Amino acid sequence: MSAGSETNNGSLPGTVFSPRQVRILKLAVIVMGILLVGGFAFVLAAIVYQASRPAQVGVAAGAPLILGQGGQSIDLPVPRDATVAGLSLDGNWLAVQLNASAGPEIAVVDLASGKIVAHVRLKPQ
């Protein structure tokens, strides 16, 4: 062995790393490259999977609301002299604004169960 090919501490010529450290570094780079490519493939597969699924509506699975096709029917008792002034939908809750001779009121209906959650009577002050 010539003295010029290796230095005193066993490092490769032109570097401060030993052959063992270079092998470990090469192995680490290969493993990280495989992880990077695998992660990228996983993300692409997840995007394709999500894009291929049909869109899901925010309505509960037990309460289909398409009438005439086996949908759920909800009866809301309304006074005879009342008229519906407005509707507001928020998720599975429906607010029905009624104008009656006794005064305006709001009925809140849970569409998932079909039950009236609250009656709010509006009284002027």
C-alpha positions as CSV (number, residue, x, y, z in Angstrom):
1,M,0.0,0.0,0.0
2,S,1.3,3.4,-0.8
3,A,1.1,6.2,1.7
4,G,-0.5,8.6,-0.9
5,S,-3.6,6.5,-1.5
6,E,-4.9,6.7,2.1
7,T,-4.3,9.2,4.8
8,N,-3.6,8.4,8.4
9,N,-7.2,8.3,9.6
10,G,-8.5,5.9,6.9
11,S,-10.5,8.4,4.9
12,L,-10.9,8.3,1.1
13,P,-8.7,10.6,-0.9
14,G,-10.1,14.0,-1.3
15,T,-12.8,13.5,1.4
16,V,-13.0,13.3,5.2
17,F,-15.3,10.3,5.1
18,S,-14.2,6.7,5.6
19,P,-15.4,4.0,3.1
20,R,-17.8,2.7,5.8
21,Q,-19.4,6.2,6.1
22,V,-19.7,6.5,2.4
23,R,-21.5,3.1,2.2
24,I,-23.9,4.2,4.9
25,L,-24.5,7.5,3.2
26,K,-25.3,5.8,-0.1
27,L,-27.7,3.4,1.6
28,A,-29.5,6.3,3.3
29,V,-29.8,8.2,0.0
30,I,-31.3,5.1,-1.7
31,V,-33.8,4.4,1.2
32,M,-34.9,8.0,1.2
33,G,-35.3,8.0,-2.6
34,I,-37.5,4.9,-2.4
35,L,-39.6,6.5,0.4
36,L,-40.0,9.7,-1.7
37,V,-41.1,7.8,-4.8
38,G,-43.4,5.6,-2.8
39,G,-45.0,8.5,-1.0
40,F,-45.5,10.3,-4.3
41,A,-47.2,7.2,-5.7
42,F,-49.4,6.9,-2.6
43,V,-50.5,10.5,-3.0
44,L,-51.3,10.0,-6.7
45,A,-53.3,6.8,-5.9
46,A,-55.3,8.7,-3.2
47,I,-56.1,11.5,-5.6
48,V,-57.3,9.0,-8.3
49,Y,-59.3,7.0,-5.7
50,Q,-61.1,10.2,-4.4
51,A,-61.7,11.5,-7.9
52,S,-63.3,8.1,-9.0
53,R,-65.8,8.0,-6.1
54,P,-69.2,9.6,-6.7
55,A,-69.9,12.8,-4.8
56,Q,-71.7,12.3,-1.5
57,V,-74.5,14.6,-0.4
58,G,-74.6,15.9,3.2
59,V,-78.0,14.4,3.9
60,A,-78.2,11.5,6.4
61,A,-78.2,8.1,4.8
62,G,-81.4,7.1,6.6
63,A,-83.4,10.1,5.2
64,P,-83.6,10.2,1.5
65,L,-85.5,13.4,0.6
66,I,-86.5,12.7,-3.0
67,L,-90.3,12.5,-2.9
68,G,-92.0,10.2,-5.3
69,Q,-89.1,7.8,-5.2
70,G,-89.6,6.3,-1.8
71,G,-88.4,9.4,0.1
72,Q,-89.3,10.3,3.6
73,S,-92.5,12.3,4.1
74,I,-92.7,14.7,7.1
75,D,-96.0,16.2,8.3
76,L,-95.8,19.7,9.8
77,P,-98.9,20.7,11.7
78,V,-99.8,24.3,10.6
79,P,-102.7,26.4,12.0
80,R,-105.6,26.8,9.4
81,D,-105.1,30.6,9.0
82,A,-101.3,30.4,8.8
83,T,-99.3,30.9,5.7
84,V,-95.7,29.9,5.0
85,A,-93.6,33.1,4.8
86,G,-90.2,31.5,4.3
87,L,-88.0,28.4,4.5
88,S,-84.4,28.1,5.6
89,L,-82.3,24.9,5.4
90,D,-79.2,24.3,7.5
91,G,-77.8,20.8,7.2
92,N,-80.5,18.5,8.4
93,W,-82.6,21.2,10.0
94,L,-85.4,23.1,8.3
95,A,-86.8,26.4,9.7
96,V,-90.3,27.2,8.5
97,Q,-91.5,30.8,9.1
98,L,-95.3,30.9,9.5
99,N,-97.6,34.0,9.6
100,A,-100.8,33.3,11.6
101,S,-103.5,35.4,13.2
102,A,-102.0,34.6,16.6
103,G,-98.7,36.0,15.4
104,P,-95.7,34.9,13.5
105,E,-93.8,31.8,14.5
106,I,-90.9,29.6,13.4
107,A,-91.0,25.8,13.4
108,V,-87.7,24.0,13.4
109,V,-87.8,20.5,11.9
110,D,-85.1,17.8,12.1
111,L,-85.2,16.3,8.6
112,A,-83.2,13.1,9.7
113,S,-85.8,12.1,12.3
114,G,-88.9,14.0,10.9
115,K,-89.6,15.5,14.4
116,I,-90.3,19.1,15.2
117,V,-87.4,20.3,17.4
118,A,-88.8,23.7,18.4
119,H,-91.7,26.1,17.9
120,V,-90.6,29.8,18.3
121,R,-93.5,32.2,18.7
122,L,-92.5,35.8,17.9
123,K,-94.2,38.4,20.2
124,P,-93.9,42.1,19.7
125,Q,-92.8,44.2,22.6
